[in-house]
Amino acid sequence: MRLGGASVVLVLFLGCTPQDPPVPPPPPPVALPAQPILPPLGEVKFREWNEVDDEQFLELPAPAADPVIKWDFSPEKRYGYSFTESLSQRMMREAKGKTATNTAREKNSGVFEFVAGRDRTALAGSKIQTQEAAVNDQPVSRESFAKTAPSVSECILSEDGALESKPKQGMADARMYFQSLFALPGKRELTPGSITTRIAGYGKVGRYECARLESEFEISTEKPAERILVRGRVIGYFALAERKFIRASAAVATSSRGNALSKENVWITSSLDAVTRYRVRLLD
């Protein structure tokens, strides 16, 4: 009887338990401010060829037959190149009517290496480190960047100059170096854009008889929050008998504009205009 009575009381007690309060509706979404119109790009022009590489070499007559210009990636072949780069840029950021402008210069150096495998391809790698930097014409202390790890990238390259679809690591950083400095004759797609390379004569570079290769490339992006235009020229010297690059130089102009929304829901408009020059030389 006691068990039965306790059960009835428990049922009555549970039946009188107040219900949980209703869940309040979510707050209305915060209205985002309208995105500002991107400012126009700066002037982006191809540099003159003598600005790309002004060194003169002994001219040679064209070979009797059209040369085969492809890498020699026979097993165990290895090629090393020194790398130097200098860039100057102007940056501007604008938000809520306020503007901040800075200029910067930077010098980098490093190495490129190509190690051929057994399938006529090569593992191509680069290692680049900042050597000098300045902001608003004031030198940046070397200690501030000396401890920063070098930029390291790897990819697979075939004898005809095509990059394999599977990068090893860091490919986004170095793709343009590989595609421009080591461009072989023809037209290739970039992302997004293209590079066109032609034979522009022959010359004696050191002990090597070379084809002079001239390249032009353009990269362009047009989006509501991003606009980029890059134009560059490259001069490379490719050894005909040894089937390898001896040297290559590039001069590149860049202009970009972009909008980014801060955590405080404020649009920040960034503008960058830069000129970059970089070069590789064969390490014998």
N, C-alpha and C positions, 0 to 999 in steps of 0.2 A: 504493500500500500504506500509506504514511504517513497519507494522508487517511482511509483506512478505519479504521486503528487508532485515530486520534484520535477518530473518531466514536464507536467502541465505548466508549472511555474516558469521553467526554462523557456518553453515555447512562447508563453505570454510575454516574457521579458524580451526575447529576441524579436518578437513581433512589434514591440514598441520602440526598437532602436531607431533613432532618427537617421534618415538617409544622408549620404555625403552631399555637400553643397555642389551645385553644378559648376563645371569647369568654365571659367570665363573665356570668352572668345579671344583669339590672338590679337595683339595690337595691329592696327593697320600698318602696312609697309611704309617705310620712310621714303618720301618722294625724293628721288635723286635729282641733283641739279642738271640742267641741260649741258651737254658736252660742248665746250668751246670749239669754234672753227679752227682747224689747224692753220698756222701761218704758211705762206708759200715757201717752197724749198729755196735754198741759196743757189748760186751759180755753180754748176757741176760740169766742168769741161775736161776733155781729154788733154793731158799734158803733151807738149811737143816731144818728138822722139828724142831730141838731144837732151831733154830734161830727164828722160828715162835712163839713158846710158850715153854719156858723151865720150867714152873712150873709143879711140880709133884703132882699127886692126888692118893688117895687110889684106887687100882684097884678092880673091882668087876667082878664076873663071869657073863657070858652072860645069859640073861633071858631064861627060858625054851622054850618060844615061841618067834618068831620074833616080835619085838616091832613095833607098828605103830608110825612112826615118822612124825607127822604133827602138825602144830600149833593148839592150842585151841583158836579159834576165836568165842567163844560163845558170845552172845550179852552182851555188857557192860564190856567185858574183856579189860584191859589196861596193857601194858607193857612198862616200861621205861628203857633206857640204857644210861650210860655215854659213851662218845666217846673220844679217844685220838689218835693223829696221829703225826708222825714225818717223815720228808722227807729230803733227801740230794740230790742235783743234780749239774751237771756240764753242763754249756751251752756255746756254741760257735757259733759265727756268722761270716760269711765270705762274702766279697763283693769286687770285683775288686782287688783281691790279698791281701786285708787287712783282718786281723783276730782279733776278740775280744773274750776273754774267761772270764767267770765268774763262781763262785761257789755260791751256796745258800743253806741255811738250814732254816727249818721252823717247828714250832710246833703249832698244832691246837687242839682245844677241842670243845666239844659240847654234844648234846643229840640226841637220837633216841627215838621215841615214836610210839606205835602201839595201835590204838583205834578200837576195833571190832564193826562192825555194826550188823544188823539183818540178813544179808545174808551170814554169815560165811566168810566174808572178813574183812579186816582191813584197815583203812586209816593209812599209814605209813609215818612218817615225820622225817626230820632231820634238825638240826640247828647247824652250825659249824662256829667257829670264830677263827681267827689267834691270838695266844698268844705270840709267839716269832718268830723273823726272823733275819737272818744275811746274808750279801752278802760279799763274799770274806773275810770271817772270821771277818767282822766288824758288830757289832750289829746294827740293824735297830731300830731307835727310835720308841717306842711304840705309840707315838702320830701320826706317819705316817700311821698306820693301825688301831688304836683303834676306829676311827670314821667311818671306813668302815662297812657297813651293813653286818651282818652274812650271810653266804650262807644257804639258806632255800630251801628244796626240799620236795615234797610229791608224793606219788604214792599209788595205791591200790594193796594189797597183799592178795592172797588166802591162805587157810590152807595148801595146798601142796607146798607152796613157789613160785608159779608162779606170776609174775607181770602182772597186768591187762594191756590191750593195751592202755588205756587212762590215761596218767599221769596227775596229778593235776598241778604241776608247777615245774620248775627247774630239770626235770628228768635227763637231760643230765649230770648234775653235780654229782648226787648221785647214778645213776643206779649201778655203780660198787660196791659201798658200800653195797647196799641191796642184790645184786646178789652174792656177795662173802662171806660177813660176816654171812649171814643168809641162806646159801645154805643147802638144804636138800638132802638126798641120791638120786643118779641118775645122769644123764647127761642132761645138759640144754644148749641151744644155747645162745651165747652172740652175740654182734654186733661189729665186726665180730670175731667169735671164739666160744669157748665152755668151760664149767666148769664141772668137774666130781667130785662127792662126794661119799665117802664110809664110812661105819661104821668101825672104827679101834679100837674097844674095848669099855669097860665100866668103869666108875669111879665115886667116891663120891666127889662131888664138894660142899663144905659146907654141907648143909643139903639135897642136891639134889642128887639122883641117875641118872646118865647121860650116854648117849651114846657119845663117842668121834667121831666126824665127821672130816675126813680129805678131803680137796678139793685141786685140782690143776686146774688152768685155764690158757688159753693162748689166746691172742688177737693179730691178725696180719693184717696189711694193706700194700699192695704193689701197689703203683701208680707212674706214671712218676714224679710227684712233691711231693710225700709223701711216707714215709716208716716208719712203726711203728711196734714194737714187744714188747709185755707185757707178762710176765710170773709170776704167783703168786701161793703161797700156803697158805692155811687157816686151822686152827684148831678150831673147835667149840665144845662146850659141851651143849647137848640138854637134858633137864630134861624129863625123860620118863613118869612119872605120871602127871606132870603139863603141859607137852607139850608146852615148851617154851625154848628159848635159855637162858643159864646162863652166858656164856661168849663166845667170839670168837676173834681170833687174826689172822692177815694177814701180810705177808711179800711179797712185790711185786717189781720186777725189770723191768725197762722200758728203751727202747732206741728208739729214733725217729730222722728222718732226713727229712728236708723239704726245698723246694724252694719257694720263693715269689718274685714277681716283684714289685719293688718300683715305686713311681710316676715318678721318673726320668728314668724309664725303665732300672733299674739295678737289676740284680738277686741277692737276698740275700739268702744264704744257712745257715740254722739253724740246729744245732745238740744239742740234749739233751740226757743225760744219768742220770737215777735217781733210787734211792731205797727208797721205802715208806713202813712204818710199821704203821698199825692202829689196834685198839682194841675197843671192846665194852664189858661192864660189866652190868649185871642186877642191876637195882636200886630197892632194896626191900623196 
